Amino acid sequence: MRKIIHIDMDAFYASVELRERPELKTLPVVISSHHPRAVIAAASYPARVYGLRSAMPMGQARKLCPDLIIIEPNFDKYRAVSYQIHQIFQQHTHIIEPLSLDEAYLDVTENLNNLPSATDVAIQIRQQIWEQTSLTASAGVAPNKFLAKIASDWNKPNGLCVIKPHQVMQFIQNLPLKKIPGVGRVTQDKLQQLKLETLGDLQHIEEAVLIQHFGKYGKQLYLYAQGIDHRSVQAERVRQQISKETTFDQDLYLHECSSYWLMLAEKVWQSLQNKNLQARGVNIKLKNKHFQVFQHSKSFKRALQSLDEFKSVLALLLQEISLTLDDQYRLIGVGLYQLSPSASESQLTLW
């Protein structure tokens, strides 16, 4: 039985900035650039009262809260604080899976300080983070990653939620399906069409039926409904995706985006090379002037061999996605996924 902790810093970017400007703590503050097409990187809790949230366009945010205070992001500062926090994690376990600057899974099945329980470890970590950074963290403690992630959000901000093994089935019985990490709007709509609202509802559905409706993800949903998640905390994760996006100053028609696609592809390919990785999958993303998002991807049995091949697949995806020519777009992005370490020429030969 694993003991997993999910740590999630509270409004991390905003909280780091507010340490230095405590007079703003009760005011609606967002972290965002002043670019005309900028989106919110983080919102303070007073800002969230107005409905402001991460990834919201600033134009919409200003309508909801005309008096909001905007602070330009400083990612070097956030990375430095994140490093401090990860040094605290290292005092308790070496099995740490970072998800972002402000979020991580920790496997404390055996903790380095021989504390009697995972709950004690979580309490001590949160206390150390507060003492050393003056920031609050929320934590979820559970037998697996799926439940720990949900638990960390349960009592936010500055909260702790513990799900013990014997409490799992009771905890998930009435859990809304939208709480499941990875369940997006499309999957939610499908679940609602099937009259499924909670994980308890899913427990009455056969695995084959879920697979029929949701493909491979149906199997994962079936396991989640039993409170099961076999994923281990990956201390050395290969990066899952390399991607780049650009937001235009003015909306562009699809044919006007050609040079931007090529520029993004070159940047992504250069990043892939710098990290000595190879990729078997390509994806594209577009957001139109109405903020509708369109995505398409394709993967292959072998890794892409060149930038030209990457660009060819990019052109194929744009052709397959069948976008209307009279629509305009505010953002485009391209990415490579199914990454793995590059194989050198000597590794490919037998002599």
Secondary structure, DSSP 8 states (H G I E B T S, - for coil): ---EEEEEETTHHHHHHHHH-GGGTTS-EEE----TT-B-SEE-HHHHTTT--TT-BHHHHHHH-TT-EEE---HHHHHHHHHHHHHHHHTT-S-EEEEETTEEEEE-SS-TT--S-HHHHHHHHHHHHHHHHS--EEEEEESSHHHHHHHHTTT-SS-EEE--GGGHHHHHHT-BGGGSTT--HHHHHHHHHTT--BHHHHTTS-HHHHHHHHTHHHHHHHHHHTT-------SS----EEEEEEEEEEEEEGGGGHHHHHHHHHHHHHHHHHTTEEEEEEEEEEEETT--EEEEEEE-SS----HHHHHHHHHHHHHHT---TT-EEEEEEEEEEEEEE---HHHH---
